[in-house]
Amino acid sequence: MRTIYIRKLRFEEARIKLERELHDAFMDGESYVEILHGIGEGILRRMAIDYVESCGFLKLVETDPMFRSNPGATIVEILAPSKEYINRLKS
């Protein structure tokens, strides 16, 4: 599982790195990615979740917070993209 470190980055730097590395993971055929965003005020966590929810080929892996090994991380599953998403990329 690939790990993307956006912890301690500024918001815009973190967003750009997250986008680039998630697309790289998709192209490399990864199935799961761990996004390390830290705990803090939750700004990077919220940005990561919003980005994942906006992409057609990503899915949040829901786990019970009581059993999560790292509360400063979010696990994402990389799915095969829908035909609509592929057509949007081709345009």
Summary of the structure (lengths in Angstrom):
residues: 91
radius of gyration: 13.2
end to end distance: 30.9
largest distance: 43.5
contacts: 234
relative contact order: 0.20
helix: 41%
strand: 20%
